[in-house]
Amino acid sequence: MALSKIPSEMQEALVADDIPVTRNYAVSDASAITVATSSPTAIAAVTLTTTGGPVLLIATGDANPLQTGGWNWYQFYRDSTAIGKKVLNENAGGVSINGAWANSTIDVPSAGTYSYQIRAWRGTGDMQYGETGSIQAPTICAVELVK
């Protein structure tokens, strides 16, 4: 819910109680991409200038396997540094049996401007992200949690 839709007396209470209120965020506008390499490859990215608050990262997507079987890893990066946990997407079915995936983490950087990416890389098999084009491409959201 937007803060502007909350009654003003409740807004003051929320801010006074140190509950994060944020207006600093970025959402990707990624393009379709096929990952056919064992090198971590950015499949969605955003740039965010922070004031030093924690940054909530959320990424989602749909992986279309280009062969029977195969798997890919996913992990967040801040610039060139891997952060958070890796997620594995495995295809135990056939070609074009898509698998949804998601990952989230909280980063605690100092104030600055950062490139956040969700990267994918091949375990075995190639994966297509955005099977029907860029409208279906992966998404990453970066939200600085500030009061």
C-alpha positions as CSV (number, residue, x, y, z in Angstrom):
1,M,0.0,0.0,0.0
2,A,1.3,3.4,-0.8
3,L,2.2,5.6,2.1
4,S,-0.1,8.4,0.8
5,K,-3.1,6.1,1.3
6,I,-2.3,5.7,5.0
7,P,-4.0,8.3,7.3
8,S,-1.4,10.9,8.4
9,E,-1.6,10.0,12.1
10,M,-0.7,6.4,11.2
11,Q,2.2,7.6,8.9
12,E,3.7,9.5,11.9
13,A,3.4,6.4,14.1
14,L,4.9,4.2,11.4
15,V,7.9,6.5,11.0
16,A,8.2,7.0,14.8
17,D,8.3,3.2,15.4
18,D,11.2,2.9,13.0
19,I,9.3,0.8,10.5
20,P,11.1,1.1,7.1
21,V,9.3,3.4,4.6
22,T,11.0,3.4,1.2
23,R,10.8,5.5,-1.9
24,N,14.2,4.3,-3.3
25,Y,13.8,1.4,-5.6
26,A,14.7,0.1,-9.1
27,V,13.0,-2.5,-11.3
28,S,14.6,-4.1,-14.3
29,D,13.5,-4.0,-17.9
30,A,15.4,-7.0,-19.1
31,S,15.5,-8.6,-22.6
32,A,15.2,-12.2,-23.5
33,I,18.5,-14.1,-23.3
34,T,19.8,-17.6,-23.7
35,V,22.5,-18.8,-21.3
36,A,24.8,-21.4,-22.8
37,T,27.9,-20.9,-20.7
38,S,29.3,-21.9,-17.3
39,S,30.3,-18.3,-16.6
40,P,27.8,-16.3,-14.5
41,T,25.8,-14.2,-17.0
42,A,23.6,-11.3,-16.1
43,I,20.0,-12.1,-17.1
44,A,18.5,-8.9,-15.4
45,A,20.1,-5.9,-13.8
46,V,19.4,-2.6,-12.2
47,T,21.4,0.4,-10.8
48,L,20.5,1.8,-7.4
49,T,22.1,4.7,-5.5
50,T,21.7,4.0,-1.8
51,T,22.1,6.1,1.3
52,G,23.6,3.1,3.2
53,G,20.3,1.4,4.1
54,P,19.8,-2.4,3.6
55,V,18.7,-3.3,0.1
56,L,16.1,-6.0,-0.5
57,L,16.7,-7.9,-3.7
58,I,14.0,-10.0,-5.4
59,A,14.3,-11.8,-8.7
60,T,11.9,-14.0,-10.6
61,G,11.8,-15.7,-14.0
62,D,10.9,-18.6,-16.1
63,A,13.6,-20.9,-17.5
64,N,12.9,-22.7,-20.8
65,P,15.2,-25.7,-21.2
66,L,16.5,-26.2,-24.8
67,Q,17.1,-29.9,-24.3
68,T,15.8,-32.8,-22.2
69,G,17.3,-32.5,-18.8
70,G,19.8,-29.9,-17.6
71,W,20.1,-27.3,-14.9
72,N,21.3,-23.7,-14.2
73,W,22.4,-21.8,-11.1
74,Y,21.1,-18.3,-10.1
75,Q,22.8,-15.9,-7.8
76,F,22.7,-12.1,-7.0
77,Y,25.7,-9.9,-7.7
78,R,26.5,-6.4,-6.4
79,D,28.8,-5.2,-9.1
80,S,31.3,-8.1,-9.5
81,T,30.7,-9.6,-6.0
82,A,28.4,-12.6,-5.5
83,I,25.9,-12.1,-2.7
84,G,23.3,-14.3,-1.0
85,K,22.5,-17.9,-1.7
86,K,22.6,-19.7,-5.0
87,V,19.4,-21.2,-6.4
88,L,19.3,-24.3,-8.6
89,N,16.7,-24.8,-11.4
90,E,16.6,-28.3,-12.8
91,N,14.7,-29.7,-15.7
92,A,13.8,-33.3,-15.2
93,G,11.4,-33.3,-18.2
94,G,11.8,-32.5,-21.8
95,V,12.5,-29.6,-24.1
96,S,10.4,-26.5,-23.4
97,I,9.0,-27.8,-20.1
98,N,9.5,-24.5,-18.3
99,G,10.4,-24.0,-14.7
100,A,9.7,-20.9,-12.7
101,W,12.4,-19.7,-10.2
102,A,12.8,-17.0,-7.7
103,N,15.5,-15.8,-5.3
104,S,15.7,-13.1,-2.6
105,T,18.3,-11.7,-0.2
106,I,19.1,-8.6,1.7
107,D,22.4,-6.7,1.0
108,V,23.9,-4.2,3.5
109,P,26.2,-2.0,1.5
110,S,27.6,1.4,2.4
111,A,26.1,4.4,0.7
112,G,26.9,4.5,-3.0
113,T,25.8,3.6,-6.5
114,Y,25.6,-0.1,-7.3
115,S,24.8,-2.4,-10.2
116,Y,22.7,-5.3,-8.9
117,Q,22.2,-8.3,-11.2
118,I,20.7,-11.8,-11.1
119,R,23.1,-14.0,-12.9
120,A,22.6,-17.5,-14.3
121,W,25.1,-20.1,-15.5
122,R,25.0,-23.5,-16.9
123,G,25.4,-26.6,-14.9
124,T,24.4,-28.8,-17.8
125,G,22.2,-27.7,-20.7
126,D,21.2,-24.4,-22.2
127,M,18.3,-22.3,-20.8
128,Q,16.3,-19.6,-22.5
129,Y,14.9,-16.7,-20.4
130,G,12.1,-15.0,-22.2
131,E,10.8,-17.8,-24.3
132,T,8.1,-15.5,-25.9
133,G,10.4,-12.5,-26.0
134,S,11.3,-9.7,-23.6
135,I,7.7,-9.5,-22.2
136,Q,8.6,-12.8,-20.4
137,A,12.2,-11.9,-19.5
138,P,13.5,-12.2,-15.9
139,T,12.9,-9.4,-13.4
140,I,15.0,-8.0,-10.6
141,C,13.8,-5.5,-8.0
142,A,16.1,-3.6,-5.6
143,V,14.5,-1.7,-2.8
144,E,16.5,0.3,-0.2
145,L,14.8,-0.1,3.2
146,V,15.0,3.5,4.6
147,K,12.9,5.4,7.1
